[in-house]
Structures are given as C-alpha cells and as structure tokens.
Amino acid sequence: MENFLQLTFTGLTNGAIFALVGLGFVLIYKASDVINFAQGDFLLVGAYIAYGFIVQVGLPWGIGVLLAMAAAVLLGIFVERLILRPLIGEPIISVIMVTIGLSSLLRAIVNGIWGTTGRAFPSFLPDTPVNIGGALIPMDRFIALLIVSVLLAGFMLFFRYSKEGIAMRATADDQQAALSMGISVKRIFAIAWSIAAVVAAIAGIIVANIVELNGAAVAGIGLRVFPVVILGGLDSIPGAILGGIIIGLLETYTAGYTPPELGLSAVIPFIVLILILMVKPYGLFGEVRIERV
Amino acid sequence: MESGVFHSSYQADMGLRPTPLMRIRLIVVLVAAVVFPFFANNYQLTLANQILIASIGAIGLNILTGFTGQISLGQGGFMAIGAYSSALLVINLGVPWWLSVLLACVITAIVGGFFGLPSLRLKGLYLAIATLAAQQIIEWGIIRSPLTGGVEALVVDPPLLFGINLSRDFNFYWLGLILLIGTVLFAVNLFRTKVGRAFIAIRDQDIAAEVMGVNVFRYKLLAFATSSFFVGLSGALLAQYRTIVSFDRFTIETSITYLAIIIIGGLGSVSGSIYGAIFMTLLPAVLTNIGSALENTIPQMAGLIPFVRKAVFGLTIILFLIFEPEGLAKIWRDIKDYFRLWPFSY
C-alpha cells in the first residue's frame, strides 16, 4: 500500500510535468499546425539558463528563474520569427524536420556551453520527506505538483477570459476568419511559441530541481511528450493535462510493478501511443478531422 | 530541356539517359568511381564505403518518404533489423554471409510492411509519430532481447568471397559499389512502372489516387516493404562491413540523419539521395579534420568538436529547408540549367 501511494505520487508529479510540456506542445500545434520536436530542448535551455544565472552568476533563485523565463520568451519569439515563419505553407515533412534540426542545434549549443555531464541544481524547493499513509514523499514533489496545477489553471483562465487567449483560440479555429476579425495571426504565433518556451523552461527547472540537471534525462521528456499529446488529442489542452497524468502514472506503475530488468517503463508510453493511434488516432479529446475530396 | 536531340525510335526516347551529354557525365562518374579506390588511402576508402552504405539506405528511405510521401522516423530501427538479422543468421545458423544479407533484406521488408499497417488509417504527422514509436519499440526490443546480446555488440566473422576478405575497405568498396548501382537502377526504373507511378500518385494526392483506381493501402504497404528491403540491405551491409553490430548505431539519431540526408539531397530524387549521403558523410568528417587541425592553436577545440558537428548538422537542415527545400538535386539542376545556355543566357 505504501508502495502504491509512493508510486501514485511520483506518477502524479511526473505526469504533471509531462502535462506542462504537453501544454506547450499543444499550444504550438493548435495555433500554427507545427509539431515541435524541439520541445524537450526548450526544457533543457530553460533549465540551464536558470542554472547559469543562479549558480554561475550567483543571483538569488527567484530572479534567476524569472530571467530564465524571460530568456525563454525571447527564444520562442526568435525561433518563430527566424525559423518557422519562412516555412508557413511548406509540406509537413519540412516543418517536422526544421524542428528536429532546431532540436539538434539547441542541444549542441547547451552541451557545448555546459557539457554533457549531469549537474547538481540548487534545490530551492525543500525536499524534506512527508509521510502520507506510510509513504514518504519528498516535499519538492508536492510543491511541483502545486506549481503545475496553478499554472495549468492559470492557462485555462487565460484561454477563457483574456483577449490574447480568445484570439489564440480563434486563430486555432480558423486563421482566415481570425485575420478578417483583425487578429494579427503572426503575433498569435509568436505568443504561442513564447508561452510554449516559458512553460517548457518552468518544467525544465522543476525537473532539474526534483531529479538533477542532466541533458539526456531532461531532453528524454521531449520524446515522451508524443504519447502524452496523442493520447489526449493533439489539439486539446485538457487532453494534454489528462494525457500527461495518465502517462506519468502508467510509467511509474510499470516501473514499480514489472521486473526492472525488462525496462518496460521506458517503452510502455510508446506501446500506448501505437495502440491509441490504431484505435482512436485523434486521442481522447482531439478534434476529429474528416477529409473530403 | 536540351535542344537539338532527335530520337527516331521510342526505345531511344524512353532511355534513362536520352542525351549524349548525360551519357558522357554518367561515364565520367562511373570511371571516377572505378578508378577512385586505386588512388585513395584507407581513410578515404572508409568514408567512401560509408557513403555507399548510406546511399543505399537513403534511396530506400526516399522511396518511402520522398516518392510515396510517407514520413518515416523508423529508419534506424529498420536498419537495425537488417543488421541484426544478417549477423544473427551468420552467427547462430551458420548461413553464408551473402545469403544472410539477402534474407535480412526480406525480413526487413516483412517487418517494414508490418509497421506500414498503421498507414491504413494514419497519414502525415500521425504516421511520423507512429514510426517514431516503432523506432523506440524496436530499440527497446534489441536492448532487452536475449537473442541480440542487448547492449553488448555482436561480432560477426568477416565475410569471405573466394577467400577474399570483403570487410577490408578496398574489397568492400566493390561490393558496395555494385549493390549501389543495382539499387539505383532498380529505383530509377521503379518510377517508370505502374507501381512507382502509383507511389507518386499517392504522395501527390491520395484521395485522387484512390479515385483513379490505385489501391492506396496496398501500394502504401508495398512502398513500406520495398523501402525497407533496401534499408535492410544497407543495415546488413553495415553489419558485414563493420563485422560488429551494436544497437547504438541504429538509434533515433540514425533515423534523423537519414531524413536529413534525403531532405538535403532532394526529396523524391534518386540521385539526390546519393548527393545527400555524400554531403552528410563528408560534413562531419571535414569538421573533425578542421577541428584537429585547429587543435594546436586552440586547445579547447578538441572537446567542442562533437557539439560543433551537431550544431552544424542542425543548422544545415534548417538552412536547407528555408533556402533550398528541394535540396542538392535542385542546386545541381540549376547549375546545369545555367550552363546549358552559357554564356548567352538571357
């Protein structure tokens, strides 16, 4: 039972992080129909910039995190303006490949500056274990879960009530119509990319805090975002949240209850991915697109 | 188009190389390819062999992605199946190497066809994501299976032909060259047949193809199988050439590299696959050489080279997609067009 609780909490926090990464992913896809293979590397960039500000420059962690978020906004705008905008209207493979190229470039830059070995991130979240029904859960996982929940709720409100959020939904729905209503679609794309980069940076900082700052571990989340968003539906934000939590739980339960030498937990999200694609390709909440000639 | 060329028979008109200039160019390239190994040192031969293997794999991927329009991120996995099948057949069953290569191609074609099944319902980026998952699952299978030796490398006996060790650089070059020529001939002719035309029709507009009587699902599966056959060939050749098979040569990075090869070379172009393979094999080699040349003046360079290579790799993909999405094949075509009327182009 303790084990089950332990796994559930670990799964929930992992899932919340997946949800956060998935949120950025879905945001970009919704707004601009771009599949972002570099989402995992946005995590990396955000986490390392925060590391640079906090540890190497020596700023207090609050300011470091804020600066990292500001840097992420810049990165998002930069990427959208320089790399994605010239490719509007190009075939899908070009868009996929350009984000793959971007992923390679970002990772090379980060690894070139900070190296590939893992680094201890200053854990500004307290990690004293909390006892819940016999299971020991580190405090920082709770805080992470809380931060993610607040963020996700914030985004829900943002899309529902703020002018930009409504404009983004309008753009996602129909770009032509949005343009004719006076919405600057280019600006919406830039906003989508910066929000995606910021949430990725936050996710990266949280991961670095809970585990450690390690290129492979952080960027590996970028690949696992695919099962998450496919399960929830590529264009659905609630779907990304639910998908993240399901995949997070599934992964931890598999890791906890199957023989570790099988290493099944690393591959189970992808098996789910294939199954979902076979049975319900648009996911739980995705909009079903019907093609006509 | 070339002017002043008059064909008096259909056969001449349908030739792959209809004009004299094209034939001269082909002969020059062939002669260069035949003469090359006698002047090259071992390092250059190794690079050439890598190019030959990569070209075969890239043509395979181009059949699927460039010609049929099915994006595959599972290239590394399929190559792994070719390489491991060939190696395991030799090691465990004592099959002669040439037969193992052939069987590996067939096995990869079957597996490729199987992973093509989702293409019945999925297209575009959904298919790309499905192949990404296939890649992860194959990779996991290889690492965890007791048959493949997991993360340990498999060692194969060097392939012998009449007592000649074919895994030696000089000897392998000829095997690779012959197989590449065979692959090229097959691929260019494929797209002059009904099947190849059906592939292209599916890429251009699948619904229209269906309406015109192309059985889309059947031809998609066929495209997966045909493509995987050559991908398997390149994997099996890699196994025989290196005589060592380890999973880290067939990761998602490999899939990405091959997609980069065909994009930089030219999607839907057989010759482009080869240009791309040459470019993507030589680029890291050149960067490494520059790096080691700079090592004496800038000592920090040595540690940075892997990252520089990766950054240049990513940047090359981005720049090509933005500035020349049709790749090297288009650049080469432009050069030819420019000189066709030179110096009197208007």
Interface residues (C-beta under 8 A of the other chain):
Chain A: I35 I83 P86 L87 E90 I92 I93 S94 I96 M97 V98 I100 G101 L102 S103 S104 L105 L106 R107 A108 I109 N111 G112 L223 F226 P227 I230 E261 L262 G263 A266 V267 F270 I271 L273 I274 L277 M278 P281 E291 V293
Chain B: T65 I71 P118 R121 L122 G124 L125 Y126 A128 I129 A130 L132 A133 A134 Q136 I137 W140 I143 R144 I207 A208 V211 I252 I256 L259 A260 I263 L267 L304 F307 V308 R309 K310 A311 F313 G314 L315 T316 I317 I318 L321 I322 P325
